[in-house]
Amino acid sequence: MSIGIIVLIVLNKKQYRNYIVKWGYMDFIFYDYYMKRKELITRK
């Protein structure tokens, strides 16, 4: 439910899709978690 992730998908659709295909679903979850954590740190 992270807006940043949605924006990333919209802006970098091809690159993002390639990332998911290359590194697989587990790394996608880790990337999503990392971005959420980064957003929380940035807000504070």
CHARMM internal coordinates of N, CA and C (Angstrom, degrees):
IC EDIT
DIST 1 N 1 CA 1.4708
DIST 1 CA 1 C 1.5274
ANGL 1 N 1 CA 1 C 110.38
DIST 1 C 2 N 1.3006
ANGL 1 CA 1 C 2 N 116.45
DIHE 1 N 1 CA 1 C 2 N 33.74
DIST 2 N 2 CA 1.4658
ANGL 1 C 2 N 2 CA 120.38
DIHE 1 CA 1 C 2 N 2 CA -177.91
DIST 2 CA 2 C 1.5219
ANGL 2 N 2 CA 2 C 109.94
DIHE 1 C 2 N 2 CA 2 C -99.73
DIST 2 C 3 N 1.3263
ANGL 2 CA 2 C 3 N 116.07
DIHE 2 N 2 CA 2 C 3 N 125.24
DIST 3 N 3 CA 1.4667
ANGL 2 C 3 N 3 CA 120.79
DIHE 2 CA 2 C 3 N 3 CA -179.19
DIST 3 CA 3 C 1.5234
ANGL 3 N 3 CA 3 C 110.38
DIHE 2 C 3 N 3 CA 3 C -63.42
DIST 3 C 4 N 1.3312
ANGL 3 CA 3 C 4 N 116.76
DIHE 3 N 3 CA 3 C 4 N -37.66
DIST 4 N 4 CA 1.4620
ANGL 3 C 4 N 4 CA 121.34
DIHE 3 CA 3 C 4 N 4 CA -179.70
DIST 4 CA 4 C 1.5148
ANGL 4 N 4 CA 4 C 112.58
DIHE 3 C 4 N 4 CA 4 C -57.83
DIST 4 C 5 N 1.3496
ANGL 4 CA 4 C 5 N 115.74
DIHE 4 N 4 CA 4 C 5 N -39.67
DIST 5 N 5 CA 1.4651
ANGL 4 C 5 N 5 CA 120.32
DIHE 4 CA 4 C 5 N 5 CA 179.63
DIST 5 CA 5 C 1.5224
ANGL 5 N 5 CA 5 C 109.92
DIHE 4 C 5 N 5 CA 5 C -65.43
DIST 5 C 6 N 1.3373
ANGL 5 CA 5 C 6 N 116.80
DIHE 5 N 5 CA 5 C 6 N -42.67
DIST 6 N 6 CA 1.4664
ANGL 5 C 6 N 6 CA 121.03
DIHE 5 CA 5 C 6 N 6 CA -179.78
DIST 6 CA 6 C 1.5274
ANGL 6 N 6 CA 6 C 109.78
DIHE 5 C 6 N 6 CA 6 C -62.45
DIST 6 C 7 N 1.3295
ANGL 6 CA 6 C 7 N 116.51
DIHE 6 N 6 CA 6 C 7 N -43.74
DIST 7 N 7 CA 1.4684
ANGL 6 C 7 N 7 CA 121.16
DIHE 6 CA 6 C 7 N 7 CA 179.01
DIST 7 CA 7 C 1.5225
ANGL 7 N 7 CA 7 C 110.24
DIHE 6 C 7 N 7 CA 7 C -61.36
DIST 7 C 8 N 1.3456
ANGL 7 CA 7 C 8 N 115.76
DIHE 7 N 7 CA 7 C 8 N -43.42
DIST 8 N 8 CA 1.4656
ANGL 7 C 8 N 8 CA 120.42
DIHE 7 CA 7 C 8 N 8 CA 178.82
DIST 8 CA 8 C 1.5166
ANGL 8 N 8 CA 8 C 110.87
DIHE 7 C 8 N 8 CA 8 C -58.75
DIST 8 C 9 N 1.3440
ANGL 8 CA 8 C 9 N 116.12
DIHE 8 N 8 CA 8 C 9 N -44.64
DIST 9 N 9 CA 1.4671
ANGL 8 C 9 N 9 CA 120.59
DIHE 8 CA 8 C 9 N 9 CA -178.82
DIST 9 CA 9 C 1.5299
ANGL 9 N 9 CA 9 C 109.85
DIHE 8 C 9 N 9 CA 9 C -62.77
DIST 9 C 10 N 1.3180
ANGL 9 CA 9 C 10 N 116.81
DIHE 9 N 9 CA 9 C 10 N -42.76
DIST 10 N 10 CA 1.4655
ANGL 9 C 10 N 10 CA 120.52
DIHE 9 CA 9 C 10 N 10 CA -177.85
DIST 10 CA 10 C 1.5261
ANGL 10 N 10 CA 10 C 110.74
DIHE 9 C 10 N 10 CA 10 C -66.73
DIST 10 C 11 N 1.3372
ANGL 10 CA 10 C 11 N 116.82
DIHE 10 N 10 CA 10 C 11 N -43.53
DIST 11 N 11 CA 1.4615
ANGL 10 C 11 N 11 CA 120.25
DIHE 10 CA 10 C 11 N 11 CA -175.69
DIST 11 CA 11 C 1.5207
ANGL 11 N 11 CA 11 C 111.84
DIHE 10 C 11 N 11 CA 11 C -74.76
DIST 11 C 12 N 1.3245
ANGL 11 CA 11 C 12 N 116.56
DIHE 11 N 11 CA 11 C 12 N -39.81
DIST 12 N 12 CA 1.4721
ANGL 11 C 12 N 12 CA 120.60
DIHE 11 CA 11 C 12 N 12 CA -172.67
DIST 12 CA 12 C 1.5246
ANGL 12 N 12 CA 12 C 110.39
DIHE 11 C 12 N 12 CA 12 C -118.84
DIST 12 C 13 N 1.3391
ANGL 12 CA 12 C 13 N 116.66
DIHE 12 N 12 CA 12 C 13 N 48.73
DIST 13 N 13 CA 1.4626
ANGL 12 C 13 N 13 CA 120.05
DIHE 12 CA 12 C 13 N 13 CA -172.69
DIST 13 CA 13 C 1.5249
ANGL 13 N 13 CA 13 C 111.62
DIHE 12 C 13 N 13 CA 13 C -55.38
DIST 13 C 14 N 1.3167
ANGL 13 CA 13 C 14 N 118.13
DIHE 13 N 13 CA 13 C 14 N -49.82
DIST 14 N 14 CA 1.4644
ANGL 13 C 14 N 14 CA 120.96
DIHE 13 CA 13 C 14 N 14 CA -176.95
DIST 14 CA 14 C 1.5241
ANGL 14 N 14 CA 14 C 110.77
DIHE 13 C 14 N 14 CA 14 C -66.39
DIST 14 C 15 N 1.3243
ANGL 14 CA 14 C 15 N 117.38
DIHE 14 N 14 CA 14 C 15 N -48.54
DIST 15 N 15 CA 1.4626
ANGL 14 C 15 N 15 CA 121.16
DIHE 14 CA 14 C 15 N 15 CA -179.39
DIST 15 CA 15 C 1.5238
ANGL 15 N 15 CA 15 C 110.28
DIHE 14 C 15 N 15 CA 15 C -61.53
DIST 15 C 16 N 1.3398
ANGL 15 CA 15 C 16 N 116.31
DIHE 15 N 15 CA 15 C 16 N -42.51
DIST 16 N 16 CA 1.4583
ANGL 15 C 16 N 16 CA 121.12
DIHE 15 CA 15 C 16 N 16 CA -178.25
DIST 16 CA 16 C 1.5217
ANGL 16 N 16 CA 16 C 110.82
DIHE 15 C 16 N 16 CA 16 C -63.48
DIST 16 C 17 N 1.3435
ANGL 16 CA 16 C 17 N 115.20
DIHE 16 N 16 CA 16 C 17 N -41.78
DIST 17 N 17 CA 1.4667
ANGL 16 C 17 N 17 CA 120.24
DIHE 16 CA 16 C 17 N 17 CA 178.94
DIST 17 CA 17 C 1.5269
ANGL 17 N 17 CA 17 C 110.09
DIHE 16 C 17 N 17 CA 17 C -63.91
DIST 17 C 18 N 1.3294
ANGL 17 CA 17 C 18 N 116.55
DIHE 17 N 17 CA 17 C 18 N -42.83
DIST 18 N 18 CA 1.4595
ANGL 17 C 18 N 18 CA 120.57
DIHE 17 CA 17 C 18 N 18 CA 177.69
DIST 18 CA 18 C 1.5204
ANGL 18 N 18 CA 18 C 110.91
DIHE 17 C 18 N 18 CA 18 C -61.14
DIST 18 C 19 N 1.3296
ANGL 18 CA 18 C 19 N 116.68
DIHE 18 N 18 CA 18 C 19 N -39.06
DIST 19 N 19 CA 1.4655
ANGL 18 C 19 N 19 CA 121.51
DIHE 18 CA 18 C 19 N 19 CA 178.82
DIST 19 CA 19 C 1.5202
ANGL 19 N 19 CA 19 C 110.46
DIHE 18 C 19 N 19 CA 19 C -60.58
DIST 19 C 20 N 1.3405
ANGL 19 CA 19 C 20 N 116.32
DIHE 19 N 19 CA 19 C 20 N -46.29
DIST 20 N 20 CA 1.4707
ANGL 19 C 20 N 20 CA 120.64
DIHE 19 CA 19 C 20 N 20 CA -179.06
DIST 20 CA 20 C 1.5262
ANGL 20 N 20 CA 20 C 110.32
DIHE 19 C 20 N 20 CA 20 C -63.70
DIST 20 C 21 N 1.3460
ANGL 20 CA 20 C 21 N 116.46
DIHE 20 N 20 CA 20 C 21 N -43.00
DIST 21 N 21 CA 1.4672
ANGL 20 C 21 N 21 CA 120.03
DIHE 20 CA 20 C 21 N 21 CA -179.43
DIST 21 CA 21 C 1.5240
ANGL 21 N 21 CA 21 C 110.54
DIHE 20 C 21 N 21 CA 21 C -65.14
DIST 21 C 22 N 1.3484
ANGL 21 CA 21 C 22 N 116.48
DIHE 21 N 21 CA 21 C 22 N -42.45
DIST 22 N 22 CA 1.4632
ANGL 21 C 22 N 22 CA 120.67
DIHE 21 CA 21 C 22 N 22 CA -175.27
DIST 22 CA 22 C 1.5208
ANGL 22 N 22 CA 22 C 111.79
DIHE 21 C 22 N 22 CA 22 C -68.26
DIST 22 C 23 N 1.3107
ANGL 22 CA 22 C 23 N 116.72
DIHE 22 N 22 CA 22 C 23 N -51.96
DIST 23 N 23 CA 1.4681
ANGL 22 C 23 N 23 CA 120.31
DIHE 22 CA 22 C 23 N 23 CA -167.58
DIST 23 CA 23 C 1.5274
ANGL 23 N 23 CA 23 C 112.80
DIHE 22 C 23 N 23 CA 23 C -99.95
DIST 23 C 24 N 1.3233
ANGL 23 CA 23 C 24 N 117.25
DIHE 23 N 23 CA 23 C 24 N -11.85
DIST 24 N 24 CA 1.4564
ANGL 23 C 24 N 24 CA 119.37
DIHE 23 CA 23 C 24 N 24 CA 174.41
DIST 24 CA 24 C 1.5221
ANGL 24 N 24 CA 24 C 113.56
DIHE 23 C 24 N 24 CA 24 C 87.22
DIST 24 C 25 N 1.3285
ANGL 24 CA 24 C 25 N 113.83
DIHE 24 N 24 CA 24 C 25 N 174.18
DIST 25 N 25 CA 1.4603
ANGL 24 C 25 N 25 CA 121.19
DIHE 24 CA 24 C 25 N 25 CA -170.15
DIST 25 CA 25 C 1.5251
ANGL 25 N 25 CA 25 C 112.17
DIHE 24 C 25 N 25 CA 25 C -70.31
DIST 25 C 26 N 1.3348
ANGL 25 CA 25 C 26 N 118.37
DIHE 25 N 25 CA 25 C 26 N -36.44
DIST 26 N 26 CA 1.4692
ANGL 25 C 26 N 26 CA 121.18
DIHE 25 CA 25 C 26 N 26 CA -178.24
DIST 26 CA 26 C 1.5236
ANGL 26 N 26 CA 26 C 110.89
DIHE 25 C 26 N 26 CA 26 C -61.16
DIST 26 C 27 N 1.3325
ANGL 26 CA 26 C 27 N 116.75
DIHE 26 N 26 CA 26 C 27 N -44.37
DIST 27 N 27 CA 1.4552
ANGL 26 C 27 N 27 CA 120.13
DIHE 26 CA 26 C 27 N 27 CA 178.48
DIST 27 CA 27 C 1.5231
ANGL 27 N 27 CA 27 C 110.65
DIHE 26 C 27 N 27 CA 27 C -67.95
DIST 27 C 28 N 1.3296
ANGL 27 CA 27 C 28 N 117.62
DIHE 27 N 27 CA 27 C 28 N -30.54
DIST 28 N 28 CA 1.4613
ANGL 27 C 28 N 28 CA 121.02
DIHE 27 CA 27 C 28 N 28 CA 176.06
DIST 28 CA 28 C 1.5205
ANGL 28 N 28 CA 28 C 110.32
DIHE 27 C 28 N 28 CA 28 C -63.16
DIST 28 C 29 N 1.3359
ANGL 28 CA 28 C 29 N 116.87
DIHE 28 N 28 CA 28 C 29 N -42.67
DIST 29 N 29 CA 1.4624
ANGL 28 C 29 N 29 CA 121.15
DIHE 28 CA 28 C 29 N 29 CA 177.33
DIST 29 CA 29 C 1.5300
ANGL 29 N 29 CA 29 C 109.70
DIHE 28 C 29 N 29 CA 29 C -62.51
DIST 29 C 30 N 1.3324
ANGL 29 CA 29 C 30 N 116.73
DIHE 29 N 29 CA 29 C 30 N -44.51
DIST 30 N 30 CA 1.4653
ANGL 29 C 30 N 30 CA 120.83
DIHE 29 CA 29 C 30 N 30 CA 179.74
DIST 30 CA 30 C 1.5242
ANGL 30 N 30 CA 30 C 110.54
DIHE 29 C 30 N 30 CA 30 C -62.05
DIST 30 C 31 N 1.3260
ANGL 30 CA 30 C 31 N 117.27
DIHE 30 N 30 CA 30 C 31 N -42.13
DIST 31 N 31 CA 1.4619
ANGL 30 C 31 N 31 CA 122.26
DIHE 30 CA 30 C 31 N 31 CA 179.81
DIST 31 CA 31 C 1.5235
ANGL 31 N 31 CA 31 C 110.44
DIHE 30 C 31 N 31 CA 31 C -63.13
DIST 31 C 32 N 1.3442
ANGL 31 CA 31 C 32 N 116.48
DIHE 31 N 31 CA 31 C 32 N -43.64
DIST 32 N 32 CA 1.4564
ANGL 31 C 32 N 32 CA 121.95
DIHE 31 CA 31 C 32 N 32 CA 178.09
DIST 32 CA 32 C 1.5178
ANGL 32 N 32 CA 32 C 110.13
DIHE 31 C 32 N 32 CA 32 C -61.07
DIST 32 C 33 N 1.3379
ANGL 32 CA 32 C 33 N 116.70
DIHE 32 N 32 CA 32 C 33 N -44.60
DIST 33 N 33 CA 1.4669
ANGL 32 C 33 N 33 CA 122.05
DIHE 32 CA 32 C 33 N 33 CA 178.82
DIST 33 CA 33 C 1.5255
ANGL 33 N 33 CA 33 C 110.43
DIHE 32 C 33 N 33 CA 33 C -62.85
DIST 33 C 34 N 1.3225
ANGL 33 CA 33 C 34 N 117.38
DIHE 33 N 33 CA 33 C 34 N -43.38
DIST 34 N 34 CA 1.4638
ANGL 33 C 34 N 34 CA 122.57
DIHE 33 CA 33 C 34 N 34 CA -179.57
DIST 34 CA 34 C 1.5310
ANGL 34 N 34 CA 34 C 110.97
DIHE 33 C 34 N 34 CA 34 C -62.59
DIST 34 C 35 N 1.3262
ANGL 34 CA 34 C 35 N 116.89
DIHE 34 N 34 CA 34 C 35 N -43.24
DIST 35 N 35 CA 1.4625
ANGL 34 C 35 N 35 CA 120.71
DIHE 34 CA 34 C 35 N 35 CA -179.60
DIST 35 CA 35 C 1.5228
ANGL 35 N 35 CA 35 C 111.01
DIHE 34 C 35 N 35 CA 35 C -65.86
DIST 35 C 36 N 1.3448
ANGL 35 CA 35 C 36 N 117.04
DIHE 35 N 35 CA 35 C 36 N -40.82
DIST 36 N 36 CA 1.4630
ANGL 35 C 36 N 36 CA 119.94
DIHE 35 CA 35 C 36 N 36 CA 177.49
DIST 36 CA 36 C 1.5220
ANGL 36 N 36 CA 36 C 110.48
DIHE 35 C 36 N 36 CA 36 C -62.14
DIST 36 C 37 N 1.3333
ANGL 36 CA 36 C 37 N 116.30
DIHE 36 N 36 CA 36 C 37 N -43.96
DIST 37 N 37 CA 1.4579
ANGL 36 C 37 N 37 CA 121.55
DIHE 36 CA 36 C 37 N 37 CA 179.05
DIST 37 CA 37 C 1.5273
ANGL 37 N 37 CA 37 C 110.23
DIHE 36 C 37 N 37 CA 37 C -61.97
DIST 37 C 38 N 1.3192
ANGL 37 CA 37 C 38 N 116.51
DIHE 37 N 37 CA 37 C 38 N -41.61
DIST 38 N 38 CA 1.4624
ANGL 37 C 38 N 38 CA 122.08
DIHE 37 CA 37 C 38 N 38 CA 179.51
DIST 38 CA 38 C 1.5308
ANGL 38 N 38 CA 38 C 109.90
DIHE 37 C 38 N 38 CA 38 C -62.32
DIST 38 C 39 N 1.3315
ANGL 38 CA 38 C 39 N 117.08
DIHE 38 N 38 CA 38 C 39 N -42.06
DIST 39 N 39 CA 1.4655
ANGL 38 C 39 N 39 CA 121.21
DIHE 38 CA 38 C 39 N 39 CA 179.11
DIST 39 CA 39 C 1.5178
ANGL 39 N 39 CA 39 C 110.78
DIHE 38 C 39 N 39 CA 39 C -63.09
DIST 39 C 40 N 1.3385
ANGL 39 CA 39 C 40 N 116.98
DIHE 39 N 39 CA 39 C 40 N -42.75
DIST 40 N 40 CA 1.4614
ANGL 39 C 40 N 40 CA 120.87
DIHE 39 CA 39 C 40 N 40 CA 179.96
DIST 40 CA 40 C 1.5241
ANGL 40 N 40 CA 40 C 110.73
DIHE 39 C 40 N 40 CA 40 C -62.66
DIST 40 C 41 N 1.3283
ANGL 40 CA 40 C 41 N 116.37
DIHE 40 N 40 CA 40 C 41 N -42.88
DIST 41 N 41 CA 1.4670
ANGL 40 C 41 N 41 CA 120.63
DIHE 40 CA 40 C 41 N 41 CA 179.39
DIST 41 CA 41 C 1.5297
ANGL 41 N 41 CA 41 C 110.13
DIHE 40 C 41 N 41 CA 41 C -65.63
DIST 41 C 42 N 1.3305
ANGL 41 CA 41 C 42 N 116.51
DIHE 41 N 41 CA 41 C 42 N -39.72
DIST 42 N 42 CA 1.4656
ANGL 41 C 42 N 42 CA 120.74
DIHE 41 CA 41 C 42 N 42 CA -178.44
DIST 42 CA 42 C 1.5275
ANGL 42 N 42 CA 42 C 110.86
DIHE 41 C 42 N 42 CA 42 C -66.20
DIST 42 C 43 N 1.3265
ANGL 42 CA 42 C 43 N 117.46
DIHE 42 N 42 CA 42 C 43 N -38.60
DIST 43 N 43 CA 1.4659
ANGL 42 C 43 N 43 CA 121.06
DIHE 42 CA 42 C 43 N 43 CA -179.63
DIST 43 CA 43 C 1.5223
ANGL 43 N 43 CA 43 C 111.22
DIHE 42 C 43 N 43 CA 43 C -63.82
DIST 43 C 44 N 1.3450
ANGL 43 CA 43 C 44 N 116.17
DIHE 43 N 43 CA 43 C 44 N -39.94
DIST 44 N 44 CA 1.4722
ANGL 43 C 44 N 44 CA 119.52
DIHE 43 CA 43 C 44 N 44 CA 178.96
DIST 44 CA 44 C 1.5288
ANGL 44 N 44 CA 44 C 108.91
DIHE 43 C 44 N 44 CA 44 C -74.51
END
COOR INIT
IC SEED 1 N 1 CA 1 C
IC BUILD
